Amino acid sequence: MLILALDVVDHERALKVAKDTAEFVSAIKVNYPLVLTAGVDVISELSEIRPVIADFKIADIPYTSGLIAKIVFEKGVRAVIAHGFVGRDTLQEVRRVASDYDGEVYVVTELSSTGGKEFMSEHALEIAKLAESVGCDGLIAPATRPDRIRAVKSAAPSLKVLCPGVGAQGGSVEDVMKAGADAIIVGRAIYNSPDPRESARRYFEELRSVREKI
Ligand code: C5P
């Protein structure tokens, strides 16, 4: 499965990239850069093209976290991403709100950047187990470190694992899928390419051929 990370900062460009790549993309991940420039209603517009995952990395007290989740589910998102380091109470509240909308919750175990190794990596497996015990749907694990994908997968085998870090951050589709990922999340390598549709098509085809080999 290919998920587009749509971190562009222009409303029209976001809609164009989303439409151009829609045939090859299973979901669109929206993060702060787009919503802070185009406004939160862009979520509803994108939801008409493909299911939207709101990547606001929710990391607050349960009340505030639940409120953030409620606002974006009201705008039509299919799933939200929360940080796991915030602990059980916040994840439970985000899960509760998501369930009201039949929505999904994905939990970050560690960032794909180098800094993800500084503090988060040490607790990533506990976070994975917590997410599973709270009834979340999946984890966000680093495509840049396939060994970590394997580790969280074995800590929480019932959860899906979505992996950002392919392309611009250096992760390879083959390594990530062999490590057990359920989806790759690709941003700059698609939307910054001269032909985003063609780039999305290539990732889509690569995913298919890697899956046939595994
Ligand atoms: O452009 P690129 O493909 O690197 O985009 C990756 C996207 O995934 C960004 O939106 C980034 O915030 C997000 N992300 C990540 N690593 C995580 C969690 C989310 O790169 N662990």
Boltz pocket constraint, residues with backbone or C-beta under 6 A from the ligand:
constraints:
  - pocket:
      binder: B
      contacts: [[A, 5], [A, 7], [A, 31], [A, 55], [A, 108], [A, 110], [A, 111], [A, 112], [A, 113], [A, 140], [A, 141], [A, 142], [A, 164], [A, 165], [A, 166], [A, 167], [A, 168], [A, 169], [A, 185], [A, 186], [A, 187], [A, 188], [A, 189]]
      max_distance: 6.0
